[in-house]
Amino acid sequence: MKKLYNAKKILIFTLLVITLILFSLQQFYIIFIPNPLKEISSQIYCEKDEDCVPDRLCHPTKVVNKEYALPQENETGCTLDCKTILDCGRAKPVCRFNQCAIRRVWNK
C-alpha cells in the first residue's frame, strides 16, 4: 500500500512539473514570437534580408525597410565612435517573421 501511495505522489509531482514547463514554454512563445494576426508597420515590413537597412548612415539606432531609411548624410559629419550596436559592424539588419530586426555579429 505504501508503494502505491509513493507512486501516486511521484506521478502527481511529475505531472505538476510537466505542466509548469509547458506553461513556461507557452509564455516564452507568446513573448518572443511575433503575433501573426498583428498588422506589421510598412516601415519595418520585409520579405528578405536585403529589404532591411539601418535607419541612417551615422550612428543608426534601428533598422527599417530600405524605402524608409533617412537620406544619406554627409559622411564628414560622422564620427568613428561605435555608439550603437549597428556601428562598426557589430550587428546587421535581417528580416525575421516579415519584420526588420537586428542580428548581433558575435565575432566583432
HELIX and SHEET records of a PDB file:
HELIX    1   1 LYS A    2  PHE A   32  1                                  31    
HELIX    2   2 ASP A   49  ASP A   51  5                                   3    
HELIX    3   3 LYS A   66  TYR A   68  5                                   3    
HELIX    4   4 GLU A   75  GLY A   77  5                                   3    
HELIX    5   5 ASP A   87  GLY A   89  5                                   3    
SHEET    1   A 2 CYS A  52  PRO A  54  0                                        
SHEET    2   A 2 VAL A  63  ASN A  65 -1                                        
SHEET    1   B 2 ALA A  91  ARG A  96  0                                        
SHEET    2   B 2 GLN A  99  ARG A 104 -1                                        
END                                                                             
